[in-house]
Amino acid sequence: MKVAIQMDPIEGVNIASDTTWLMAMEAQDRGYPLWVYDFRTLALDEGSLYCRARPVTLRQVEGDHVTFGEEVKLDLGKDVDVILMRQDPPFDMAYVTATYLLETVHPQTLVVNDPAQVRSAPEKLLVTHFPDLTPPTLISSDPVALVDFHKRHGDVVLKPLHGAAGSGVVRLKADDPNLEALIEIHATGSRDPLVIQKFLPAVSAGDKRILLVDGEPVGAINRVPLKDQVRSNLRVGGTAAPVELTPRDLEICAAIGPTLRERGLIFVGIDVIGDWMTEINVTSPTGAQQLKQFSGVDAAALMWDAIETRRIPSA
């Protein structure tokens, strides 16, 4: 299979921890020709979608991990079999527009994850389809609704709807007077709604990232926040640790798995705190390298197995 990866600059990735790197290395190990490209080079020209891409050869050598070939113009509808959409959020209009463009070649060229479904399933919105599995949550730009939720639930977490990697997440205790000021600050730079959610004290023991491939759980890591912090994301100081899936985790995965499969969301990461799911991550979920290090489970290899069943019927 010929594979193009839409991603942030590969020369800047941390090869010891980056999930996209693990996916790319597994593809190369399977003999797939690889190209990488920036979504800003996408061009829809008379019904055909092109990009400027560079072929790559990868090595597990820190500081010397990639060699580029000459840049080429790829017809993404004809020249490749699979596109991995792996650039990091923000989930802004540029990101959304890229999903529209990739939708013009999918599924003739398999885009992972399905671009239309990525667009329809922002991390903090898809989770609301499963209210029995989530803590009390409100999504709104309305200060009256947000303040009312705070009064009703007391200890809460406030975060941008389309934020990522823990950016902008704050905890507000029942007597905190700063909510309205935070709403005003957010509104000066964004028209997006905010998410306000009942605080889960179990976060002190960790925020579990569970990886699912084709709707099936393959393993999990625990992300433990710094002392007295509410954010457990690895990018903001959280520490990864091994963890086992509990019966409640498996119950959550069984409930959402059919929806993920129906939507063509092949590689997904969900966040679980205690007994509650807080996010369903479908843009560029991470955690696969840490899972492999802790348990030996290779979620990237399992992803490529799932892709092969779609692209290579005899596999």
Secondary structure, 3 states (H helix, E strand, C coil): CCEEEECCCHHHCCCCCCHHHHHHHHHHHCCCCEEEECHHHCEEECCEEEEEEEEEEECCCCCCCEEECCCEEEECCCCCCEEEECCCCCCCHHHHHHHHHHHCCCCCCEEECCHHHHHHCCHHHHHHHCHHHCCCEEEECCHHHHHHHHHHHCCEEEEECCCCCCCCCEEECCCCCCHHHHHHHHHHHCCCCEEEEECCHHHHHCEEEEEEECCEEEEEEEEECCCCCCCCCHHHCCEEEECCCCHHHHHHHHHHHHHHHHCCCCEEEEEEECCEEEEEECCCCCCHHHHHHHHCCCHHHHHHHHHHHHHCCCC
